[in-house]
């Protein structure tokens, strides 16, 4: 677990009510989306590229209406 590189995008101060995990933990390449109700609050990316991080930022902005 300590050899993971994690990028956090969004607000993680609010406790999520649900989470969606895609990818595989064993390969250390996964993405977790954190929701408060139906609203996306944060995205965690493991071993992500800059393109994936920028895409997550855009996705979160669209979800929050910014």
DRENZA-906376 format. One record per residue: x, y negated, z negated of N, C-alpha, C, O in turn; residue in one letter. Coordinates in nm, 4 decimals. Layout:
REM residues N
ATOM      n_px      n_py      n_pz     ca_px     ca_py     ca_pz      c_px      c_py      c_pz      o_px      o_py      o_pz  resn
ATOM         X         Y         Z         X         Y         Z         X         Y         Z         X         Y         Z     A
...
***
This chain:
REM residues 66
ATOM      n_px      n_py      n_pz     ca_px     ca_py     ca_pz      c_px      c_py      c_pz      o_px      o_py      o_pz  resn
ATOM    0.0818    0.1185    0.0000    0.0000    0.0000    0.0000    0.0866   -0.1254    0.0000    0.0419   -0.2290    0.0492     X
ATOM    0.2050   -0.1206   -0.0515    0.2856   -0.2407   -0.0638    0.3610   -0.2752    0.0632    0.4254   -0.3799    0.0693     X
ATOM    0.3550   -0.1908    0.1642    0.4213   -0.2225    0.2894    0.3233   -0.2749    0.3943    0.3513   -0.2686    0.5140     X
ATOM    0.2096   -0.3261    0.3504    0.1111   -0.3843    0.4410    0.1347   -0.5340    0.4555    0.1741   -0.6015    0.3604     X
ATOM    0.1101   -0.5846    0.5754    0.1126   -0.7289    0.5992   -0.0318   -0.7713    0.6206   -0.0946   -0.7315    0.7188     X
ATOM   -0.0843   -0.8512    0.5300   -0.2249   -0.8901    0.5343   -0.2383   -1.0379    0.5658   -0.1652   -1.1212    0.5122     X
ATOM   -0.3329   -1.0693    0.6536   -0.3679   -1.2075    0.6849   -0.5125   -1.2275    0.6431   -0.6006   -1.1509    0.6820     X
ATOM   -0.5362   -1.3311    0.5633   -0.6697   -1.3621    0.5134   -0.7204   -1.4882    0.5803   -0.6531   -1.5913    0.5805     X
ATOM   -0.8405   -1.4792    0.6375   -0.9024   -1.5931    0.7047   -1.0381   -1.6152    0.6403   -1.1216   -1.5247    0.6396     X
ATOM   -1.0614   -1.7340    0.5863   -1.1916   -1.7647    0.5295   -1.1878   -1.7918    0.3806   -1.0822   -1.8180    0.3231     X
ATOM   -1.3056   -1.7850    0.3186   -1.3243   -1.8166    0.1771   -1.3394   -1.6867    0.0984   -1.4402   -1.6172    0.1107     X
ATOM   -1.2398   -1.6547    0.0184   -1.2434   -1.5327   -0.0614   -1.2712   -1.5617   -0.2088   -1.2520   -1.4745   -0.2936     X
ATOM   -1.3164   -1.6835   -0.2402   -1.3486   -1.7174   -0.3786   -1.4880   -1.6698   -0.4170   -1.5184   -1.6550   -0.5354     X
ATOM   -1.5727   -1.6456   -0.3172   -1.7090   -1.5992   -0.3406   -1.7105   -1.4470   -0.3284   -1.6602   -1.3915   -0.2307     X
ATOM   -1.7681   -1.3802   -0.4274   -1.7729   -1.2350   -0.4247   -1.8642   -1.1874   -0.3118   -1.9785   -1.2321   -0.3025     X
ATOM   -1.8157   -1.0973   -0.2258   -1.8985   -1.0497   -0.1147   -2.0053   -0.9521   -0.1626   -1.9891   -0.8836   -0.2636     X
ATOM   -2.1154   -0.9475   -0.0869   -2.2197   -0.8504   -0.1174   -2.2032   -0.7252   -0.0325   -2.2540   -0.6188   -0.0677     X
ATOM   -2.1326   -0.7379    0.0789   -2.1015   -0.6192    0.1590   -1.9756   -0.6440    0.2403   -1.9294   -0.7570    0.2555     X
ATOM   -1.9214   -0.5332    0.2923   -1.7964   -0.5402    0.3661   -1.8024   -0.4405    0.4807   -1.8613   -0.3332    0.4676     X
ATOM   -1.7410   -0.4765    0.5937   -1.7380   -0.3905    0.7111   -1.5915   -0.3652    0.7466   -1.5171   -0.4598    0.7726     X
ATOM   -1.5498   -0.2391    0.7479   -1.4111   -0.2030    0.7750   -1.4014   -0.1338    0.9100   -1.4723   -0.0364    0.9355     X
ATOM   -1.3127   -0.1845    0.9975   -1.2878   -0.1201    1.1259   -1.1391   -0.0907    1.1368   -1.0565   -0.1635    1.0818     X
ATOM   -1.1055    0.0156    1.2075   -0.9662    0.0562    1.2199   -0.9361    0.1690    1.1227   -1.0265    0.2256    1.0612     X
ATOM   -0.8070    0.2012    1.1097   -0.7679    0.3113    1.0225   -0.6657    0.2658    0.9199   -0.5647    0.2038    0.9533     X
ATOM   -0.6936    0.2974    0.7953   -0.6037    0.2607    0.6862   -0.4724    0.3383    0.6972   -0.3660    0.2843    0.6671     X
ATOM   -0.4793    0.4653    0.7401   -0.3595    0.5491    0.7498   -0.2573    0.4914    0.8476   -0.1368    0.5035    0.8258     X
ATOM   -0.3047    0.4293    0.9544   -0.2145    0.3682    1.0531   -0.1792    0.2245    1.0170   -0.1021    0.1593    1.0875     X
ATOM   -0.2359    0.1752    0.9067   -0.2112    0.0392    0.8565   -0.2551   -0.0688    0.9545   -0.2018   -0.1798    0.9533     X
ATOM   -0.3521   -0.0364    1.0391   -0.4079   -0.1345    1.1325   -0.5591   -0.1332    1.1134   -0.6288   -0.0466    1.1663     X
ATOM   -0.6080   -0.2291    1.0382   -0.7515   -0.2367    1.0146   -0.7928   -0.3815    0.9935   -0.7107   -0.4692    0.9666     X
ATOM   -0.9237   -0.4032    1.0067   -0.9833   -0.5343    0.9851   -1.1035   -0.5164    0.8935   -1.1856   -0.4271    0.9146     X
ATOM   -1.1136   -0.6003    0.7933   -1.2274   -0.5968    0.7013   -1.2981   -0.7315    0.7086   -1.2350   -0.8366    0.6973     X
ATOM   -1.4295   -0.7272    0.7277   -1.5109   -0.8487    0.7306   -1.5950   -0.8518    0.6033   -1.6619   -0.7543    0.5690     X
ATOM   -1.5906   -0.9646    0.5347   -1.6605   -0.9810    0.4071   -1.7820   -1.0712    0.4269   -1.7722   -1.1798    0.4839     X
ATOM   -1.8971   -1.0234    0.3782   -2.0233   -1.0946    0.3952   -2.0838   -1.1300    0.2601   -2.0746   -1.0530    0.1645     X
ATOM   -2.1452   -1.2466    0.2533   -2.2287   -1.2881    0.1404   -2.3697   -1.2938    0.1969   -2.4040   -1.3874    0.2690     X
ATOM   -2.4506   -1.1954    0.1650   -2.5798   -1.1820    0.2315   -2.5545   -1.1419    0.3761   -2.4838   -1.0446    0.4024     X
ATOM   -2.6121   -1.2163    0.4694   -2.5878   -1.1904    0.6112   -2.4811   -1.2817    0.6687   -2.4517   -1.2750    0.7881     X
ATOM   -2.4234   -1.3658    0.5866   -2.3285   -1.4664    0.6346   -2.1836   -1.4202    0.6187   -2.1414   -1.3811    0.5099     X
ATOM   -2.1090   -1.4253    0.7276   -1.9675   -1.3894    0.7256   -1.8907   -1.4933    0.6458   -1.9017   -1.6130    0.6723     X
ATOM   -1.8124   -1.4476    0.5476   -1.7370   -1.5392    0.4615   -1.5867   -1.5292    0.4801   -1.5158   -1.6282    0.4618     X
ATOM   -1.5365   -1.4116    0.5162   -1.3925   -1.3957    0.5294   -1.3565   -1.2733    0.6106   -1.4339   -1.1781    0.6211     X
ATOM   -1.2365   -1.2778    0.6683   -1.1848   -1.1666    0.7469   -1.0435   -1.1366    0.6991   -0.9599   -1.2264    0.6887     X
ATOM   -1.0178   -1.0099    0.6703   -0.8857   -0.9635    0.6313   -0.8309   -0.8801    0.7467   -0.8972   -0.7876    0.7937     X
ATOM   -0.7108   -0.9124    0.7920   -0.6492   -0.8415    0.9041   -0.5179   -0.7810    0.8564   -0.4329   -0.8509    0.8014     X
ATOM   -0.5020   -0.6516    0.8775   -0.3788   -0.5827    0.8408   -0.2936   -0.5624    0.9654   -0.3403   -0.5070    1.0649     X
ATOM   -0.1698   -0.6070    0.9596   -0.0733   -0.5926    1.0698   -0.1274   -0.6517    1.1993   -0.1133   -0.5920    1.3060     X
ATOM   -0.1884   -0.7675    1.1901   -0.2484   -0.8313    1.3062   -0.1504   -0.9174    1.3838   -0.0491   -0.9629    1.3307     X
ATOM   -0.1828   -0.9389    1.5104   -0.1043   -1.0276    1.5952   -0.1582   -1.1694    1.5810   -0.2663   -1.1903    1.5259     X
ATOM   -0.0830   -1.2655    1.6305   -0.1302   -1.4045    1.6274   -0.2605   -1.4200    1.7044   -0.3468   -1.4988    1.6658     X
ATOM   -0.2748   -1.3457    1.8123   -0.3974   -1.3514    1.8923   -0.5170   -1.3016    1.8102   -0.6248   -1.3609    1.8161     X
ATOM   -0.4989   -1.1940    1.7343   -0.6066   -1.1419    1.6506   -0.6431   -1.2402    1.5396   -0.7604   -1.2556    1.5058     X
ATOM   -0.5433   -1.3057    1.4837   -0.5680   -1.4028    1.3766   -0.6432   -1.5237    1.4306   -0.7381   -1.5706    1.3679     X
ATOM   -0.6017   -1.5746    1.5462   -0.6720   -1.6873    1.6078   -0.8147   -1.6491    1.6447   -0.9066   -1.7296    1.6297     X
ATOM   -0.8334   -1.5271    1.6927   -0.9667   -1.4789    1.7271   -1.0548   -1.4710    1.6021   -1.1730   -1.5046    1.6076     X
ATOM   -0.9983   -1.4272    1.4908   -1.0730   -1.4198    1.3648   -1.1124   -1.5590    1.3173   -1.2235   -1.5786    1.2679     X
ATOM   -1.0225   -1.6556    1.3318   -1.0543   -1.7935    1.2933   -1.1705   -1.8463    1.3758   -1.2614   -1.9096    1.3221     X
ATOM   -1.1681   -1.8204    1.5066   -1.2766   -1.8654    1.5946   -1.4081   -1.7971    1.5588   -1.5130   -1.8615    1.5559     X
ATOM   -1.4026   -1.6669    1.5315   -1.5227   -1.5922    1.4945   -1.5840   -1.6474    1.3660   -1.7059   -1.6613    1.3556     X
ATOM   -1.5000   -1.6782    1.2696   -1.5489   -1.7314    1.1426   -1.6087   -1.8707    1.1602   -1.7113   -1.9016    1.0996     X
ATOM   -1.5465   -1.9548    1.2417   -1.6009   -2.0888    1.2679   -1.7379   -2.0797    1.3331   -1.8291   -2.1539    1.2966     X
ATOM   -1.7532   -1.9881    1.4305   -1.8833   -1.9700    1.4956   -1.9870   -1.9215    1.3949   -2.1010   -1.9679    1.3959     X
ATOM   -1.9480   -1.8286    1.3082   -2.0415   -1.7733    1.2101   -2.0862   -1.8781    1.1089   -2.2002   -1.8753    1.0624     X
ATOM   -1.9972   -1.9702    1.0749   -2.0308   -2.0744    0.9776   -2.0924   -2.1975    1.0424   -2.1337   -2.2901    0.9726     X
ATOM   -2.0988   -2.1994    1.1755   -2.1603   -2.3115    1.2456   -2.0745   -2.4347    1.2518   -2.1275   -2.5458    1.2566     X
ATOM   -1.9443   -2.4196    1.2518   -1.8532   -2.5347    1.2563   -1.7992   -2.5544    1.3950   -1.7208   -2.6465    1.4182     X
***
